[in-house]
């Protein structure tokens, strides 16, 4: 996958990082929204949005509780 852009903002006391990739196999655009606690720098949630060729979206949400790996 190839990264195309990224931006960061604060939402509801969580830091939100948005990244956009292009899937090299399908050419589908995939957006990631990563919400993490700025105090612990641990991810709370990651949402993946893939724009499929047929116009539909494939959305997957990952929730993390007591995450052990820091982002960054």
N, C-alpha and C positions, 0 to 999 in steps of 0.2 A: 504494500500500500504506500501511496505517496501522499505526504502531508501537504496541504495547500494553504491553510491559514489557521490562526489561533487568536482568541482574545480572552481576557479575564475580567470578571466583575464580581461584586459582592451581592449576594441575594439571600435574604433571611438569615443573616449571620453565618452563612457558608460562603466559601469562595467558589465561584463557578468558572470553570475553564472550558471553553468550547474549542474543539479542533475539528477540522474537516480533512478527510482523506479521499483518495480515489482508489478503489479496488482495482489492482492491476490485471486481474483475471476477467472481471465483468465490466469494468469501467463505471460501475455504480458509485455514486457519491455516498460516503458514510460520514455522518456527523456524530461526534462524541461530546456529551455534556458530562463533565466530572465535577461533582459537588464534594468539597472536603472542608473539614473543620480547620480554620486557619491557626487555631491554638495548638492543635496536635499534629497538623498536617497529614491527617489520616483521611482517606476517602470514605465518604458516607454512602455515596450512590454514583453509579455510572450508567448513563443512558446512551444506547447506540441506536441511531436512526439511519437506516439504509434506504435509499431511493432506488426502487427496482425499475427495470426497463418497462414493465407493464403499467407504470404509473402508480403502483401501490407502494406503501411503506412497510418496512419490517422493523419493528421497534422492540428492543430488548433492554430490560432494566436489571441492573445488578445492584443489590444492597449489601453493604458491609457493616457488620457489627463487631466491635472490638478488633478492628483491622490491625494487623501487625506490620504492615509494610507502608512506609512513608512514600508520598508522591514527590516527584521532583528530581 
